[in-house]
Amino acid sequence: MPDNKIFGFKVWSTNANITGIQAFYRDDQNRQWEGSANVSATMIGQYKEDVFSLTGTDYVKEICGFLDKNEKYVQALIFTSVRGESKRIGNSTPDSKLFKLDINEYEYPTILYGAVEYQHGKICLR
């Protein structure tokens, strides 16, 4: 089974929150592909678009961000790579709540969808 890793993201947002996400994948044979764009097709033209892309064998090791005070919307995402590259997309407020996806050294974020939900008391992007 190939070793798949996320090497980038495309993120859509407004000034208030993240509105869509798409992951880019690379396997151990250096084959690349795009995941589904989880964003409203009718609204995409009104959103700001940011891209975080890593080169070589670098890949995403950590995803964290901020939720609004009612924990309904993702306001910002922060991606960090194994080699220390990072990018923050979106804006937080003084009332924002920090979250960090549960990834340890033996887990890599290889499948990512566009909604936020709680699973077993932890925040998950799905």
N, CA, C and O atoms as a printed pandas DataFrame, in Angstrom:
     atom_number atom_name residue_name chain_id  residue_number  x_coord  y_coord  z_coord
0              1         N          MET        A               1    0.845   -1.185    0.000
1              2        CA          MET        A               1    0.000    0.000    0.000
2              3         C          MET        A               1    0.887    1.244    0.000
3              4         O          MET        A               1    1.813    1.338    0.806
4              5         N          PRO        A               2    0.615    2.205   -0.897
5              6        CA          PRO        A               2    1.450    3.404   -0.956
6              7         C          PRO        A               2    1.327    4.255    0.305
7              8         O          PRO        A               2    0.309    4.240    0.997
8              9         N          ASP        A               3    2.385    4.985    0.574
9             10        CA          ASP        A               3    2.431    5.880    1.727
10            11         C          ASP        A               3    1.995    7.266    1.253
11            12         O          ASP        A               3    2.800    8.003    0.684
12            13         N          ASN        A               4    0.725    7.629    1.482
13            14        CA          ASN        A               4    0.172    8.893    1.007
14            15         C          ASN        A               4    0.295    9.970    2.070
15            16         O          ASN        A               4    0.053    9.730    3.253
16            17         N          LYS        A               5    0.676   11.163    1.624
17            18        CA          LYS        A               5    0.799   12.286    2.545
18            19         C          LYS        A               5    0.190   13.527    1.895
19            20         O          LYS        A               5    0.152   13.645    0.670
20            21         N          ILE        A               6   -0.280   14.437    2.723
21            22        CA          ILE        A               6   -0.781   15.720    2.234
22            23         C          ILE        A               6    0.414   16.661    2.063
23            24         O          ILE        A               6    1.195   16.855    2.995
24            25         N          PHE        A               7    0.553   17.243    0.866
25            26        CA          PHE        A               7    1.644   18.191    0.642
26            27         C          PHE        A               7    1.135   19.607    0.396
27            28         O          PHE        A               7    1.931   20.513    0.146
28            29         N          GLY        A               8   -0.180   19.811    0.464
29            30        CA          GLY        A               8   -0.685   21.164    0.264
30            31         C          GLY        A               8   -2.181   21.270    0.425
31            32         O          GLY        A               8   -2.898   20.274    0.518
32            33         N          PHE        A               9   -2.631   22.521    0.457
33            34        CA          PHE        A               9   -4.053   22.826    0.586
34            35         C          PHE        A               9   -4.400   24.037   -0.243
35            36         O          PHE        A               9   -3.574   24.923   -0.459
36            37         N          LYS        A              10   -5.634   24.060   -0.703
37            38        CA          LYS        A              10   -6.257   25.277   -1.213
38            39         C          LYS        A              10   -7.379   25.562   -0.234
39            40         O          LYS        A              10   -8.164   24.673    0.097
40            41         N          VAL        A              11   -7.453   26.804    0.231
41            42        CA          VAL        A              11   -8.443   27.185    1.241
42            43         C          VAL        A              11   -9.185   28.417    0.752
43            44         O          VAL        A              11   -8.572   29.378    0.286
44            45         N          TRP        A              12  -10.495   28.386    0.859
45            46        CA          TRP        A              12  -11.328   29.531    0.532
46            47         C          TRP        A              12  -11.842   30.138    1.830
47            48         O          TRP        A              12  -12.134   29.424    2.789
48            49         N          SER        A              13  -11.950   31.470    1.848
49            50        CA          SER        A              13  -12.375   32.125    3.093
50            51         C          SER        A              13  -13.016   33.481    2.814
51            52         O          SER        A              13  -12.901   34.047    1.727
52            53         N          THR        A              14  -13.693   33.972    3.844
53            54        CA          THR        A              14  -14.162   35.350    3.892
54            55         C          THR        A              14  -13.337   36.031    4.983
55            56         O          THR        A              14  -12.431   35.412    5.541
56            57         N          ASN        A              15  -13.628   37.270    5.291
57            58        CA          ASN        A              15  -12.933   37.933    6.393
58            59         C          ASN        A              15  -13.288   37.319    7.742
59            60         O          ASN        A              15  -12.557   37.491    8.718
60            61         N          ALA        A              16  -14.412   36.600    7.797
61            62        CA          ALA        A              16  -14.889   36.058    9.069
62            63         C          ALA        A              16  -14.573   34.588    9.291
63            64         O          ALA        A              16  -14.356   34.176   10.430
64            65         N          ASN        A              17  -14.541   33.780    8.225
65            66        CA          ASN        A              17  -14.352   32.341    8.444
66            67         C          ASN        A              17  -13.878   31.606    7.192
67            68         O          ASN        A              17  -13.922   32.137    6.082
68            69         N          ILE        A              18  -13.430   30.379    7.401
69            70        CA          ILE        A              18  -13.033   29.480    6.317
70            71         C          ILE        A              18  -14.306   28.933    5.681
71            72         O          ILE        A              18  -15.215   28.482    6.378
72            73         N          THR        A              19  -14.361   28.976    4.365
73            74        CA          THR        A              19  -15.577   28.542    3.663
74            75         C          THR        A              19  -15.371   27.289    2.821
75            76         O          THR        A              19  -16.346   26.691    2.365
76            77         N          GLY        A              20  -14.129   26.883    2.608
77            78        CA          GLY        A              20  -13.877   25.683    1.828
78            79         C          GLY        A              20  -12.438   25.240    1.931
79            80         O          GLY        A              20  -11.556   26.017    2.296
80            81         N          ILE        A              21  -12.209   23.968    1.603
81            82        CA          ILE        A              21  -10.858   23.414    1.677
82            83         C          ILE        A              21  -10.701   22.307    0.649
83            84         O          ILE        A              21  -11.651   21.592    0.329
84            85         N          GLN        A              22   -9.480   22.182    0.140
85            86        CA          GLN        A              22   -9.120   21.110   -0.777
86            87         C          GLN        A              22   -7.694   20.693   -0.453
87            88         O          GLN        A              22   -6.816   21.545   -0.317
88            89         N          ALA        A              23   -7.455   19.400   -0.330
89            90        CA          ALA        A              23   -6.118   18.887   -0.027
90            91         C          ALA        A              23   -5.441   18.366   -1.288
91            92         O          ALA        A              23   -6.100   17.895   -2.215
92            93         N          PHE        A              24   -4.104   18.459   -1.307
93            94        CA          PHE        A              24   -3.277   17.922   -2.384
94            95         C          PHE        A              24   -2.418   16.804   -1.800
95            96         O          PHE        A              24   -1.809   16.967   -0.743
96            97         N          TYR        A              25   -2.374   15.686   -2.484
97            98        CA          TYR        A              25   -1.722   14.487   -1.970
98            99         C          TYR        A              25   -0.544   14.064   -2.835
99           100         O          TYR        A              25   -0.501   14.337   -4.035
100          101         N          ARG        A              26    0.425   13.381   -2.192
101          102        CA          ARG        A              26    1.572   12.806   -2.888
102          103         C          ARG        A              26    1.835   11.429   -2.270
103          104         O          ARG        A              26    1.755   11.269   -1.052
104          105         N          ASP        A              27    2.146   10.443   -3.103
105          106        CA          ASP        A              27    2.470    9.128   -2.552
106          107         C          ASP        A              27    3.985    8.915   -2.586
107          108         O          ASP        A              27    4.731    9.788   -3.030
108          109         N          ASP        A              28    4.429    7.754   -2.115
109          110        CA          ASP        A              28    5.863    7.480   -2.037
110          111         C          ASP        A              28    6.509    7.274   -3.409
111          112         O          ASP        A              28    7.732    7.166   -3.501
112          113         N          GLN        A              29    5.711    7.218   -4.468
113          114        CA          GLN        A              29    6.209    7.152   -5.846
114          115         C          GLN        A              29    6.233    8.553   -6.477
115          116         O          GLN        A              29    6.509    8.690   -7.668
116          117         N          ASN        A              30    5.947    9.577   -5.690
117          118        CA          ASN        A              30    5.885   10.983   -6.100
118          119         C          ASN        A              30    4.728   11.279   -7.049
119          120         O          ASN        A              30    4.756   12.288   -7.754
120          121         N          ARG        A              31    3.713   10.420   -7.079
121          122        CA          ARG        A              31    2.494   10.702   -7.847
122          123         C          ARG        A              31    1.654   11.675   -7.022
123          124         O          ARG        A              31    1.539   11.538   -5.804
124          125         N          GLN        A              32    1.074   12.651   -7.701
125          126        CA          GLN        A              32    0.295   13.691   -7.021
126          127         C          GLN        A              32   -1.126   13.706   -7.536
127          128         O          GLN        A              32   -1.384   13.391   -8.698
128          129         N          TRP        A              33   -2.054   14.077   -6.657
129          130        CA          TRP        A              33   -3.440   14.241   -7.060
130          131         C          TRP        A              33   -4.132   15.202   -6.111
131          132         O          TRP        A              33   -3.669   15.460   -5.000
132          133         N          GLU        A              34   -5.254   15.723   -6.583
133          134        CA          GLU        A              34   -6.052   16.668   -5.811
134          135         C          GLU        A              34   -7.244   15.964   -5.204
135          136         O          GLU        A              34   -7.884   15.141   -5.858
136          137         N          GLY        A              35   -7.547   16.283   -3.955
137          138        CA          GLY        A              35   -8.777   15.819   -3.342
138          139         C          GLY        A              35   -9.932   16.666   -3.837
139          140         O          GLY        A              35   -9.733   17.609   -4.604
140          141         N          SER        A              36  -11.114   16.341   -3.410
141          142        CA          SER        A              36  -12.298   17.110   -3.790
142          143         C          SER        A              36  -12.244   18.509   -3.195
143          144         O          SER        A              36  -11.769   18.705   -2.076
144          145         N          ALA        A              37  -12.733   19.470   -3.952
145          146        CA          ALA        A              37  -12.849   20.843   -3.449
146          147         C          ALA        A              37  -14.161   20.934   -2.677
147          148         O          ALA        A              37  -15.239   20.875   -3.269
148          149         N          ASN        A              38  -14.070   21.076   -1.383
149          150        CA          ASN        A              38  -15.250   21.156   -0.517
150          151         C          ASN        A              38  -15.590   22.620   -0.282
151          152         O          ASN        A              38  -15.239   23.207    0.741
152          153         N          VAL        A              39  -16.287   23.193   -1.264
153          154        CA          VAL        A              39  -16.643   24.608   -1.246
154          155         C          VAL        A              39  -17.900   24.784   -2.091
155          156         O          VAL        A              39  -18.131   24.025   -3.032
156          157         N          SER        A              40  -18.698   25.772   -1.759
157          158        CA          SER        A              40  -19.918   26.036   -2.514
158          159         C          SER        A              40  -19.572   26.514   -3.924
159          160         O          SER        A              40  -18.933   27.552   -4.095
160          161         N          ALA        A              41  -19.999   25.753   -4.930
161          162        CA          ALA        A              41  -19.716   26.108   -6.316
162          163         C          ALA        A              41  -20.373   27.423   -6.718
163          164         O          ALA        A              41  -19.841   28.143   -7.562
164          165         N          THR        A              42  -21.512   27.743   -6.132
165          166        CA          THR        A              42  -22.207   28.981   -6.488
166          167         C          THR        A              42  -21.590   30.210   -5.828
167          168         O          THR        A              42  -21.795   31.331   -6.295
168          169         N          MET        A              43  -20.838   30.011   -4.749
169          170        CA          MET        A              43  -20.258   31.144   -4.013
170          171         C          MET        A              43  -18.747   31.275   -4.184
171          172         O          MET        A              43  -18.166   32.258   -3.724
172          173         N          ILE        A              44  -18.101   30.317   -4.829
173          174        CA          ILE        A              44  -16.647   30.265   -4.879
174          175         C          ILE        A              44  -16.012   31.555   -5.401
175          176         O          ILE        A              44  -14.945   31.945   -4.928
176          177         N          GLY        A              45  -16.635   32.212   -6.351
177          178        CA          GLY        A              45  -16.099   33.445   -6.913
178          179         C          GLY        A              45  -16.077   34.607   -5.939
179          180         O          GLY        A              45  -15.379   35.593   -6.175
180          181         N          GLN        A              46  -16.823   34.513   -4.856
181          182        CA          GLN        A              46  -16.875   35.594   -3.869
182          183         C          GLN        A              46  -15.892   35.384   -2.715
183          184         O          GLN        A              46  -15.761   36.251   -1.851
184          185         N          TYR        A              47  -15.206   34.247   -2.695
185          186        CA          TYR        A              47  -14.294   33.933   -1.594
186          187         C          TYR        A              47  -12.853   34.233   -1.965
187          188         O          TYR        A              47  -12.469   34.168   -3.133
188          189         N          LYS        A              48  -12.069   34.561   -0.959
189          190        CA          LYS        A              48  -10.622   34.697   -1.120
190          191         C          LYS        A              48  -10.043   33.279   -1.206
191          192         O          LYS        A              48  -10.497   32.378   -0.502
192          193         N          GLU        A              49   -9.047   33.088   -2.065
193          194        CA          GLU        A              49   -8.431   31.772   -2.240
194          195         C          GLU        A              49   -6.949   31.844   -1.870
195          196         O          GLU        A              49   -6.219   32.697   -2.375
196          197         N          ASP        A              50   -6.507   30.941   -0.982
197          198        CA          ASP        A              50   -5.106   30.845   -0.580
198          199         C          ASP        A              50   -4.614   29.433   -0.849
199          200         O          ASP        A              50   -5.385   28.475   -0.785
200          201         N          VAL        A              51   -3.313   29.306   -1.155
201          202        CA          VAL        A              51   -2.718   28.000   -1.401
202          203         C          VAL        A              51   -1.488   27.838   -0.519
203          204         O          VAL        A              51   -0.681   28.757   -0.379
204          205         N          PHE        A              52   -1.357   26.655    0.074
205          206        CA          PHE        A              52   -0.171   26.259    0.825
206          207         C          PHE        A              52    0.337   24.999    0.150
207          208         O          PHE        A              52   -0.354   23.981    0.141
208          209         N          SER        A              53    1.550   25.054   -0.422
209          210        CA          SER        A              53    2.072   23.918   -1.167
210          211         C          SER        A              53    3.520   23.670   -0.788
211          212         O          SER        A              53    4.325   24.600   -0.733
212          213         N          LEU        A              54    3.848   22.410   -0.526
213          214        CA          LEU        A              54    5.187   22.012   -0.120
214          215         C          LEU        A              54    5.887   21.294   -1.264
215          216         O          LEU        A              54    5.234   20.684   -2.111
216          217         N          THR        A              55    7.213   21.365   -1.290
217          218        CA          THR        A              55    7.977   20.743   -2.365
218          219         C          THR        A              55    8.794   19.566   -1.843
219          220         O          THR        A              55    8.925   19.362   -0.636
220          221         N          GLY        A              56    9.334   18.806   -2.778
221          222        CA          GLY        A              56   10.183   17.670   -2.426
222          223         C          GLY        A              56    9.423   16.627   -1.633
223          224         O          GLY        A              56    8.300   16.263   -1.981
224          225         N          THR        A              57   10.040   16.152   -0.569
225          226        CA          THR        A              57    9.416   15.127    0.265
226          227         C          THR        A              57    8.745   15.712    1.498
227          228         O          THR        A              57    8.269   14.962    2.351
228          229         N          ASP        A              58    8.697   17.038    1.611
229          230        CA          ASP        A              58    8.049   17.681    2.756
230          231         C          ASP        A              58    6.548   17.419    2.713
231          232         O          ASP        A              58    5.965   17.310    1.634
232          233         N          TYR        A              59    5.925   17.318    3.874
233          234        CA          TYR        A              59    4.488   17.069    3.957
234          235         C          TYR        A              59    3.924   17.688    5.230
235          236         O          TYR        A              59    4.670   18.058    6.137
236          237         N          VAL        A              60    2.598   17.797    5.289
237          238        CA          VAL        A              60    1.919   18.415    6.429
238          239         C          VAL        A              60    1.986   17.475    7.628
239          240         O          VAL        A              60    1.605   16.308    7.539
240          241         N          LYS        A              61    2.477   18.004    8.755
241          242        CA          LYS        A              61    2.550   17.191    9.971
242          243         C          LYS        A              61    1.559   17.663   11.027
243          244         O          LYS        A              61    1.209   16.902   11.929
244          245         N          GLU        A              62    1.100   18.923   10.924
245          246        CA          GLU        A              62    0.202   19.443   11.959
246          247         C          GLU        A              62   -0.805   20.406   11.339
247          248         O          GLU        A              62   -0.470   21.212   10.472
248          249         N          ILE        A              63   -2.038   20.300   11.805
249          250        CA          ILE        A              63   -3.100   21.226   11.410
250          251         C          ILE        A              63   -3.758   21.716   12.684
251          252         O          ILE        A              63   -4.225   20.920   13.499
252          253         N          CYS        A              64   -3.792   23.014   12.850
253          254        CA          CYS        A              64   -4.514   23.590   13.971
254          255         C          CYS        A              64   -5.211   24.848   13.463
255          256         O          CYS        A              64   -5.085   25.204   12.291
256          257         N          GLY        A              65   -5.936   25.510   14.334
257          258        CA          GLY        A              65   -6.640   26.709   13.912
258          259         C          GLY        A              65   -7.502   27.259   15.016
259          260         O          GLY        A              65   -7.320   26.939   16.191
260          261         N          PHE        A              66   -8.448   28.096   14.622
261          262        CA          PHE        A              66   -9.319   28.757   15.579
262          263         C          PHE        A              66  -10.778   28.628   15.163
263          264         O          PHE        A              66  -11.124   28.785   13.992
264          265         N          LEU        A              67  -11.621   28.342   16.142
265          266        CA          LEU        A              67  -13.071   28.318   15.965
266          267         C          LEU        A              67  -13.645   29.600   16.550
267          268         O          LEU        A              67  -13.027   30.224   17.412
268          269         N          ASP        A              68  -14.838   29.997   16.079
269          270        CA          ASP        A              68  -15.510   31.140   16.689
270          271         C          ASP        A              68  -15.935   30.763   18.107
271          272         O          ASP        A              68  -15.892   29.587   18.467
272          273         N          LYS        A              69  -16.340   31.730   18.909
273          274        CA          LYS        A              69  -16.628   31.468   20.328
274          275         C          LYS        A              69  -17.746   30.453   20.540
275          276         O          LYS        A              69  -17.793   29.798   21.581
276          277         N          ASN        A              70  -18.653   30.313   19.562
277          278        CA          ASN        A              70  -19.734   29.326   19.679
278          279         C          ASN        A              70  -19.376   27.978   19.061
279          280         O          ASN        A              70  -20.193   27.058   19.048
280          281         N          GLU        A              71  -18.143   27.865   18.546
281          282        CA          GLU        A              71  -17.621   26.638   17.962
282          283         C          GLU        A              71  -18.442   26.126   16.779
283          284         O          GLU        A              71  -18.621   24.920   16.607
284          285         N          LYS        A              72  -18.937   27.060   15.968
285          286        CA          LYS        A              72  -19.706   26.702   14.771
286          287         C          LYS        A              72  -18.902   26.865   13.494
287          288         O          LYS        A              72  -19.157   26.166   12.512
288          289         N          TYR        A              73  -17.939   27.773   13.488
289          290        CA          TYR        A              73  -17.199   28.084   12.270
290          291         C          TYR        A              73  -15.707   28.040   12.520
291          292         O          TYR        A              73  -15.230   28.413   13.592
292          293         N          VAL        A              74  -14.979   27.580   11.522
293          294        CA          VAL        A              74  -13.526   27.667   11.557
294          295         C          VAL        A              74  -13.158   29.067   11.066
295          296         O          VAL        A              74  -13.498   29.448    9.946
296          297         N          GLN        A              75  -12.467   29.820   11.904
297          298        CA          GLN        A              75  -12.068   31.178   11.521
298          299         C          GLN        A              75  -10.699   31.218   10.855
299          300         O          GLN        A              75  -10.452   32.053    9.986
300          301         N          ALA        A              76   -9.810   30.316   11.263
301          302        CA          ALA        A              76   -8.451   30.308   10.721
302          303         C          ALA        A              76   -7.888   28.895   10.778
303          304         O          ALA        A              76   -8.265   28.098   11.636
304          305         N          LEU        A              77   -6.987   28.598    9.857
305          306        CA          LEU        A              77   -6.259   27.333    9.842
306          307         C          LEU        A              77   -4.769   27.620    9.809
307          308         O          LEU        A              77   -4.325   28.581    9.181
308          309         N          ILE        A              78   -4.002   26.782   10.489
309          310        CA          ILE        A              78   -2.546   26.895   10.492
310          311         C          ILE        A              78   -1.989   25.525   10.117
311          312         O          ILE        A              78   -2.247   24.530   10.795
312          313         N          PHE        A              79   -1.224   25.487    9.032
313          314        CA          PHE        A              79   -0.619   24.257    8.557
314          315         C          PHE        A              79    0.877   24.316    8.847
315          316         O          PHE        A              79    1.515   25.345    8.622
316          317         N          THR        A              80    1.440   23.214    9.346
317          318        CA          THR        A              80    2.871   23.138    9.616
318          319         C          THR        A              80    3.407   21.852    9.002
319          320         O          THR        A              80    2.794   20.790    9.105
320          321         N          SER        A              81    4.568   21.975    8.359
321          322        CA          SER        A              81    5.163   20.812    7.705
322          323         C          SER        A              81    6.232   20.173    8.594
323          324         O          SER        A              81    6.632   20.726    9.618
324          325         N          VAL        A              82    6.673   19.002    8.170
325          326        CA          VAL        A              82    7.728   18.283    8.873
326          327         C          VAL        A              82    9.007   19.112    8.926
327          328         O          VAL        A              82    9.750   19.044    9.906
328          329         N          ARG        A              83    9.266   19.884    7.893
329          330        CA          ARG        A              83   10.485   20.698    7.834
330          331         C          ARG        A              83   10.319   22.101    8.415
331          332         O          ARG        A              83   11.228   22.924    8.317
332          333         N          GLY        A              84    9.164   22.374    9.018
333          334        CA          GLY        A              84    8.973   23.651    9.697
334          335         C          GLY        A              84    8.322   24.758    8.899
335          336         O          GLY        A              84    8.151   25.864    9.411
336          337         N          GLU        A              85    7.952   24.489    7.651
337          338        CA          GLU        A              85    7.212   25.491    6.877
338          339         C          GLU        A              85    5.823   25.625    7.498
339          340         O          GLU        A              85    5.239   24.633    7.933
340          341         N          SER        A              86    5.298   26.838    7.539
341          342        CA          SER        A              86    3.943   27.006    8.067
342          343         C          SER        A              86    3.232   28.133    7.344
343          344         O          SER        A              86    3.850   29.020    6.755
344          345         N          LYS        A              87    1.916   28.064    7.409
345          346        CA          LYS        A              87    1.083   29.117    6.816
346          347         C          LYS        A              87   -0.196   29.206    7.613
347          348         O          LYS        A              87   -0.813   28.198    7.956
348          349         N          ARG        A              88   -0.584   30.444    7.901
349          350        CA          ARG        A              88   -1.849   30.717    8.574
350          351         C          ARG        A              88   -2.784   31.345    7.561
351          352         O          ARG        A              88   -2.418   32.284    6.853
352          353         N          ILE        A              89   -4.002   30.815    7.501
353          354        CA          ILE        A              89   -5.017   31.336    6.590
354          355         C          ILE        A              89   -6.240   31.674    7.417
355          356         O          ILE        A              89   -6.730   30.838    8.176
356          357         N          GLY        A              90   -6.739   32.899    7.276
357          358        CA          GLY        A              90   -7.900   33.340    8.028
358          359         C          GLY        A              90   -7.509   34.209    9.210
359          360         O          GLY        A              90   -6.330   34.467    9.452
360          361         N          ASN        A              91   -8.521   34.653    9.937
361          362        CA          ASN        A              91   -8.323   35.570   11.059
362          363         C          ASN        A              91   -9.045   35.060   12.295
363          364         O          ASN        A              91  -10.143   34.510   12.203
364          365         N          SER        A              92   -8.432   35.244   13.432
365          366        CA          SER        A              92   -9.078   34.902   14.694
366          367         C          SER        A              92   -9.434   36.192   15.426
367          368         O          SER        A              92   -8.995   37.279   15.050
368          369         N          THR        A              93  -10.227   36.053   16.464
369          370        CA          THR        A              93  -10.622   37.185   17.306
370          371         C          THR        A              93  -10.219   36.883   18.748
371          372         O          THR        A              93   -9.814   35.758   19.041
372          373         N          PRO        A              94  -10.316   37.846   19.648
373          374        CA          PRO        A              94   -9.987   37.569   21.050
374          375         C          PRO        A              94  -10.851   36.470   21.674
375          376         O          PRO        A              94  -10.430   35.830   22.637
376          377         N          ASP        A              95  -12.059   36.243   21.135
377          378        CA          ASP        A              95  -12.957   35.200   21.658
378          379         C          ASP        A              95  -12.758   33.837   20.995
379          380         O          ASP        A              95  -13.410   32.866   21.381
380          381         N          SER        A              96  -11.881   33.751   20.016
381          382        CA          SER        A              96  -11.686   32.498   19.280
382          383         C          SER        A              96  -11.143   31.402   20.186
383          384         O          SER        A              96  -10.479   31.660   21.190
384          385         N          LYS        A              97  -11.453   30.165   19.792
385          386        CA          LYS        A              97  -11.000   28.995   20.546
386          387         C          LYS        A              97  -10.027   28.191   19.688
387          388         O          LYS        A              97  -10.345   27.799   18.565
388          389         N          LEU        A              98   -8.847   27.955   20.231
389          390        CA          LEU        A              98   -7.814   27.203   19.535
390          391         C          LEU        A              98   -8.176   25.721   19.463
391          392         O          LEU        A              98   -8.688   25.160   20.432
392          393         N          PHE        A              99   -7.914   25.086   18.326
393          394        CA          PHE        A              99   -8.029   23.631   18.235
394          395         C          PHE        A              99   -6.805   23.087   17.520
395          396         O          PHE        A              99   -6.157   23.788   16.744
396          397         N          LYS        A             100   -6.503   21.838   17.791
397          398        CA          LYS        A             100   -5.402   21.149   17.128
398          399         C          LYS        A             100   -5.893   19.759   16.774
399          400         O          LYS        A             100   -6.420   19.042   17.625
400          401         N          LEU        A             101   -5.717   19.376   15.505
401          402        CA          LEU        A             101   -6.126   18.040   15.103
402          403         C          LEU        A             101   -5.218   17.017   15.768
403          404         O          LEU        A             101   -4.024   17.256   15.947
404          405         N          ASP        A             102   -5.782   15.895   16.127
405          406        CA          ASP        A             102   -5.070   14.849   16.850
406          407         C          ASP        A             102   -4.246   14.017   15.876
407          408         O          ASP        A             102   -4.730   13.032   15.318
408          409         N          ILE        A             103   -2.990   14.429   15.680
409          410        CA          ILE        A             103   -2.076   13.709   14.803
410          411         C          ILE        A             103   -0.831   13.405   15.625
411          412         O          ILE        A             103   -0.246   14.314   16.214
412          413         N          ASN        A             104   -0.419   12.148   15.674
413          414        CA          ASN        A             104    0.825   11.844   16.371
414          415         C          ASN        A             104    1.856   11.367   15.360
415          416         O          ASN        A             104    1.584   11.358   14.160
416          417         N          GLU        A             105    3.044   10.968   15.831
417          418        CA          GLU        A             105    4.122   10.632   14.905
418          419         C          GLU        A             105    3.816    9.429   14.020
419          420         O          GLU        A             105    4.477    9.237   13.000
420          421         N          TYR        A             106    2.840    8.626   14.382
421          422        CA          TYR        A             106    2.490    7.455   13.588
422          423         C          TYR        A             106    1.260    7.679   12.710
423          424         O          TYR        A             106    0.867    6.789   11.956
424          425         N          GLU        A             107    0.658    8.852   12.803
425          426        CA          GLU        A             107   -0.517    9.181   11.999
426          427         C          GLU        A             107   -0.185   10.377   11.128
427          428         O          GLU        A             107    0.479   11.314   11.572
428          429         N          TYR        A             108   -0.639   10.344    9.914
429          430        CA          TYR        A             108   -0.480   11.484    9.022
430          431         C          TYR        A             108   -1.851   11.837    8.484
431          432         O          TYR        A             108   -2.653   10.943    8.212
432          433         N          PRO        A             109   -2.141   13.132    8.323
433          434        CA          PRO        A             109   -3.465   13.509    7.803
434          435         C          PRO        A             109   -3.550   13.192    6.324
435          436         O          PRO        A             109   -3.089   13.977    5.494
436          437         N          THR        A             110   -4.132   12.056    5.983
437          438        CA          THR        A             110   -4.165   11.661    4.572
438          439         C          THR        A             110   -5.516   11.820    3.919
439          440         O          THR        A             110   -5.618   11.775    2.693
440          441         N          ILE        A             111   -6.560   12.007    4.715
441          442        CA          ILE        A             111   -7.882   12.245    4.142
442          443         C          ILE        A             111   -8.497   13.405    4.896
443          444         O          ILE        A             111   -8.564   13.381    6.125
444          445         N          LEU        A             112   -8.947   14.419    4.175
445          446        CA          LEU        A             112   -9.489   15.595    4.833
446          447         C          LEU        A             112  -10.693   16.085    4.056
447          448         O          LEU        A             112  -10.648   16.221    2.833
448          449         N          TYR        A             113  -11.752   16.345    4.766
449          450        CA          TYR        A             113  -12.969   16.877    4.175
450          451         C          TYR        A             113  -13.187   18.282    4.700
451          452         O          TYR        A             113  -12.334   18.804    5.419
452          453         N          GLY        A             114  -14.295   18.904    4.365
453          454        CA          GLY        A             114  -14.450   20.315    4.642
454          455         C          GLY        A             114  -15.324   20.757    5.783
455          456         O          GLY        A             114  -15.553   21.959    5.915
456          457         N          ALA        A             115  -15.822   19.888    6.608
457          458        CA          ALA        A             115  -16.703   20.305    7.699
458          459         C          ALA        A             115  -16.043   20.057    9.050
459          460         O          ALA        A             115  -15.140   19.229    9.170
460          461         N          VAL        A             116  -16.497   20.772   10.049
461          462        CA          VAL        A             116  -15.988   20.581   11.403
462          463         C          VAL        A             116  -17.014   19.793   12.194
463          464         O          VAL        A             116  -18.209   20.079   12.128
464          465         N          GLU        A             117  -16.554   18.808   12.937
465          466        CA          GLU        A             117  -17.467   18.080   13.806
466          467         C          GLU        A             117  -16.683   17.553   15.003
467          468         O          GLU        A             117  -15.454   17.485   14.979
468          469         N          TYR        A             118  -17.404   17.188   16.032
469          470        CA          TYR        A             118  -16.795   16.589   17.205
470          471         C          TYR        A             118  -16.908   15.086   17.114
471          472         O          TYR        A             118  -17.964   14.557   16.768
472          473         N          GLN        A             119  -15.831   14.397   17.423
473          474        CA          GLN        A             119  -15.839   12.941   17.528
474          475         C          GLN        A             119  -15.105   12.583   18.803
475          476         O          GLN        A             119  -13.931   12.917   18.965
476          477         N          HIS        A             120  -15.783   11.914   19.698
477          478        CA          HIS        A             120  -15.187   11.487   20.959
478          479         C          HIS        A             120  -14.538   12.653   21.707
479          480         O          HIS        A             120  -13.462   12.506   22.287
480          481         N          GLY        A             121  -15.200   13.811   21.687
481          482        CA          GLY        A             121  -14.722   14.977   22.403
482          483         C          GLY        A             121  -13.606   15.730   21.723
483          484         O          GLY        A             121  -13.081   16.679   22.305
484          485         N          LYS        A             122  -13.213   15.348   20.502
485          486        CA          LYS        A             122  -12.152   16.024   19.780
486          487         C          LYS        A             122  -12.715   16.660   18.524
487          488         O          LYS        A             122  -13.672   16.157   17.934
488          489         N          ILE        A             123  -12.121   17.759   18.123
489          490        CA          ILE        A             123  -12.543   18.452   16.910
490          491         C          ILE        A             123  -11.879   17.772   15.714
491          492         O          ILE        A             123  -10.675   17.519   15.721
492          493         N          CYS        A             124  -12.670   17.483   14.698
493          494        CA          CYS        A             124  -12.168   16.838   13.484
494          495         C          CYS        A             124  -12.624   17.650   12.273
495          496         O          CYS        A             124  -13.762   18.117   12.226
496          497         N          LEU        A             125  -11.746   17.813   11.307
497          498        CA          LEU        A             125  -12.171   18.351   10.012
498          499         C          LEU        A             125  -12.591   17.155    9.195
499          500         O          LEU        A             125  -11.835   16.190    9.083
500          501         N          ARG        A             126  -13.762   17.192    8.629
501          502        CA          ARG        A             126  -14.191   16.066    7.815
502          503         C          ARG        A             126  -14.874   16.554    6.566
503          504         O          ARG        A             126  -15.310   15.747    5.745
